């Protein structure tokens, strides 16, 4: 499965447009990570725990999007985008979405 943020793939032709596909996950912060992040805010630097949390969320959302694309017969997802939104204090949704296509 080809997953790209490009609208077209050089050298390939879109044989069939299969529609919008998406995958999402909602993640919450861990109390321990919150405490460590608070301490890190005092001295500055990367909040590694949050960086890891966001990477895991992007990976999970992408996998779910790909699974949906496979279920409609796609072999590629084009124009992939990511979005986040706050669900409640301490929890956020990561959304991956794109256009499922069959490339020839």
C-alpha positions as CSV (number, residue, x, y, z in Angstrom):
1,X,0.0,0.0,0.0
2,X,1.4,3.3,-1.1
3,X,0.7,6.1,1.3
4,X,1.7,9.6,0.3
5,X,0.9,13.3,0.7
6,X,1.2,13.8,-3.0
7,X,-1.9,14.4,-5.1
8,X,-0.5,12.3,-8.0
9,X,2.2,9.7,-8.3
10,X,4.7,10.3,-11.0
11,X,4.6,7.6,-13.6
12,X,1.3,6.1,-12.3
13,X,-2.3,6.7,-13.4
14,X,-5.3,6.7,-11.1
15,X,-7.5,3.9,-12.5
16,X,-10.2,4.2,-9.9
17,X,-11.1,6.7,-7.3
18,X,-12.5,4.9,-4.2
19,X,-13.2,7.9,-1.9
20,X,-12.1,9.3,1.4
21,X,-10.6,7.0,4.0
22,X,-9.7,7.9,7.5
23,X,-8.3,6.4,10.7
24,X,-8.2,7.9,14.2
25,X,-7.2,7.2,17.7
26,X,-7.9,9.0,21.0
27,X,-5.0,9.1,23.4
28,X,-4.7,10.4,26.9
29,X,-1.7,11.6,28.8
30,X,-0.1,9.6,31.5
31,X,0.0,11.3,35.0
32,X,3.7,10.4,35.2
33,X,4.4,12.0,31.9
34,X,2.5,15.1,32.9
35,X,4.7,15.4,36.0
36,X,7.9,14.9,34.1
37,X,6.7,17.4,31.4
38,X,6.0,20.0,34.1
39,X,9.5,19.6,35.4
40,X,10.9,19.8,31.9
41,X,9.0,23.0,31.3
42,X,11.0,24.6,34.0
43,X,14.4,23.9,32.4
44,X,13.3,23.7,28.8
45,X,13.9,21.1,26.1
46,X,12.0,18.4,24.2
47,X,9.1,16.7,26.0
48,X,10.2,13.2,24.9
49,X,7.2,11.5,26.5
50,X,4.8,13.6,24.4
51,X,6.8,13.2,21.3
52,X,6.6,9.4,21.6
53,X,2.9,9.6,22.4
54,X,2.2,11.6,19.2
55,X,4.3,9.3,17.1
56,X,2.4,6.2,18.4
57,X,-0.9,8.0,17.8
58,X,0.1,8.9,14.2
59,X,1.2,5.4,13.5
60,X,-2.1,3.9,14.9
61,X,-4.3,6.4,12.9
62,X,-2.3,5.7,9.7
63,X,-2.7,1.9,10.2
64,X,-6.4,2.3,10.6
65,X,-6.7,4.5,7.5
66,X,-4.7,1.9,5.5
67,X,-6.9,-0.9,6.7
68,X,-10.0,1.0,5.6
69,X,-8.4,1.7,2.2
70,X,-7.6,-2.0,1.8
71,X,-11.2,-2.9,2.6
72,X,-12.5,-0.8,-0.4
73,X,-9.9,-2.3,-2.8
74,X,-7.3,0.5,-2.9
75,X,-3.6,0.0,-3.5
76,X,-2.7,3.6,-2.6
77,X,-3.9,6.5,-0.4
78,X,-3.1,9.9,-1.9
79,X,-3.1,13.4,-0.4
80,X,-2.7,12.1,3.2
81,X,-3.2,14.7,5.9
82,X,-3.1,14.6,9.7
83,X,-5.1,16.5,12.2
84,X,-5.4,16.7,16.0
85,X,-8.2,17.9,18.2
86,X,-8.7,18.1,21.9
87,X,-11.5,15.8,23.1
88,X,-11.3,16.6,26.8
89,X,-8.6,17.9,29.2
90,X,-5.8,15.4,29.0
91,X,-7.0,13.5,25.9
92,X,-6.7,14.3,22.2
93,X,-7.7,12.7,18.9
94,X,-5.2,12.1,16.1
95,X,-6.9,11.8,12.7
96,X,-5.3,10.6,9.4
97,X,-7.2,10.9,6.2
98,X,-6.7,10.7,2.5
99,X,-8.1,9.6,-0.9
100,X,-8.2,5.9,-1.6
101,X,-7.4,5.0,-5.2
102,X,-6.4,2.1,-7.3
103,X,-3.2,3.0,-9.3
104,X,-2.5,1.3,-12.6
